[in-house]
Amino acid sequence: MITAIRALPRGELLRLCAAGILLVGLCCAALVYATSTDGPGEGADQGAEQGAGYVTEGGASFAVLPTDSRSYQRSLEYYGGKSALVMLELRQWFAGLWHGSSLALVIVCGAVLAAGGCLYAAGADFPDEADEQDEPGEPDKSDEDPGGRGDGAQP
């Protein structure tokens, strides 16, 4: 099996790797998505059990994080300015990417990018080992323009 893989050209081996990465990534993402239990108030709000209060929507109660309260956001804006509020929102968004169905989307994007990189590398023109060695009948191309100016004039 290993000798059969080594016998493949580099481009085909990279295409095979791309297909494998894509297949494994999509299967893992499907598994994560199928087992995720995201609902309203879940996901990024893993610390919601220590909430500052509760909100009821549609007959269901959800804990509210202390960082979502108006007094906390006013204080944060007072001490840190608008940039502190933006950074808090960015941090909460980034933390939410690693839970539930958002994680499945991150896995799919990573698999597609990795497989795309393999396919891009497979399309690149790799020199063969035989091409890298100078053949005895060819003149050395470095002797054509000794001045290196590209105009063909002799110094």
C-alpha positions in Angstrom: 0.0 0.0 0.0 2.8 2.5 0.9 4.7 1.7 -2.2 1.6 2.3 -4.3 1.2 5.7 -2.7 4.8 6.6 -3.3 4.4 5.6 -7.0 1.8 8.3 -7.5 2.8 11.6 -9.0 2.9 14.5 -6.6 -0.1 16.2 -8.1 -2.3 13.1 -7.8 -1.1 12.5 -4.3 -2.1 16.0 -3.2 -5.5 15.6 -4.9 -6.0 12.4 -3.0 -5.0 14.2 0.3 -7.5 17.0 -0.5 -10.3 14.5 -1.0 -9.4 12.8 2.3 -9.2 16.1 4.2 -12.6 17.2 2.8 -14.3 13.9 3.5 -13.0 13.7 7.1 -13.8 17.4 7.7 -17.3 17.1 6.4 -18.0 13.9 8.4 -16.6 15.5 11.6 -18.7 18.7 11.0 -21.8 16.6 10.5 -21.2 14.7 13.7 -20.7 17.9 15.7 -23.8 19.5 14.1 -25.9 16.4 14.8 -24.8 16.2 18.5 -25.0 20.0 19.2 -27.7 21.2 21.5 -27.8 24.8 20.6 -30.8 26.7 21.6 -31.5 30.3 22.5 -29.2 31.4 25.2 -26.8 28.5 24.8 -23.5 28.3 22.9 -21.3 31.2 23.8 -23.2 31.8 27.1 -21.6 28.8 28.9 -21.4 30.8 32.1 -25.0 31.8 32.1 -25.8 29.7 35.2 -24.2 32.5 37.2 -26.4 35.0 35.5 -27.3 38.4 36.9 -31.0 37.7 36.2 -33.4 35.9 34.0 -35.4 36.7 30.9 -38.5 34.9 29.8 -39.2 34.6 26.1 -41.9 32.4 24.6 -42.5 30.5 27.8 -38.9 29.6 28.4 -36.5 31.3 30.9 -32.9 32.2 30.1 -30.2 33.4 32.3 -28.7 36.8 31.5 -24.9 37.1 31.9 -23.5 40.0 34.0 -21.7 41.3 30.9 -25.1 41.7 29.1 -26.5 44.0 31.8 -26.8 47.7 31.0 -25.0 48.8 34.2 -22.0 46.7 33.3 -21.9 48.0 29.7 -22.2 51.6 31.0 -19.4 51.1 33.4 -17.3 49.5 30.7 -17.9 52.3 28.3 -17.1 54.9 31.0 -13.8 53.3 31.9 -12.7 51.9 28.6 -14.6 53.8 26.0 -16.4 52.5 22.9 -13.4 50.4 22.0 -13.8 48.4 25.2 -17.4 47.6 24.2 -16.4 46.6 20.7 -13.6 44.3 22.1 -16.1 42.7 24.5 -18.5 42.0 21.7 -15.7 40.6 19.5 -14.4 38.4 22.4 -17.9 37.0 23.0 -18.4 36.4 19.3 -15.1 34.6 19.0 -15.9 32.5 22.1 -19.2 31.5 20.6 -17.5 30.0 17.5 -16.2 27.0 19.5 -19.6 25.7 20.7 -22.4 23.8 19.0 -23.4 24.4 15.4 -21.0 27.3 15.1 -18.2 24.8 15.7 -19.5 22.7 12.9 -19.3 25.7 10.5 -15.7 26.4 11.7 -14.8 22.8 11.0 -16.3 22.9 7.5 -14.5 26.2 6.6 -11.2 24.8 7.9 -11.6 21.6 5.9 -12.5 23.5 2.7 -9.5 25.8 3.1 -7.1 22.9 3.8 -8.4 20.9 0.8 -8.3 24.0 -1.4 -4.7 24.5 -0.4 -3.9 20.9 -1.4 -5.7 21.4 -4.7 -3.8 24.6 -5.3 -0.5 22.9 -4.6 -1.5 20.0 -6.8 -2.0 22.4 -9.7 1.4 24.0 -9.2 4.1 23.0 -11.7 6.7 21.0 -9.7 10.0 20.3 -11.4 10.8 16.6 -11.8 14.1 15.3 -10.3 15.3 14.5 -13.8 14.7 18.1 -15.0 16.8 19.6 -12.1 20.0 17.9 -13.4 21.8 19.5 -16.3 21.8 17.3 -19.4 25.3 16.9 -21.0 24.3 18.3 -24.4 22.8 21.6 -23.3 24.8 24.8 -23.0 25.0 26.5 -19.7 22.5 29.5 -19.7 24.6 31.5 -17.3 27.3 32.1 -20.0 24.9 33.9 -22.4 24.8 37.3 -20.6 27.9 37.7 -18.4 27.0 41.3 -17.5 23.6 40.3 -16.1 22.0 43.4 -17.7 19.6 41.5 -19.9 20.5 43.5 -23.0 23.0 41.1 -24.4 25.8 43.7 -24.6 29.3 42.6 -23.7 31.0 44.6 -20.9 
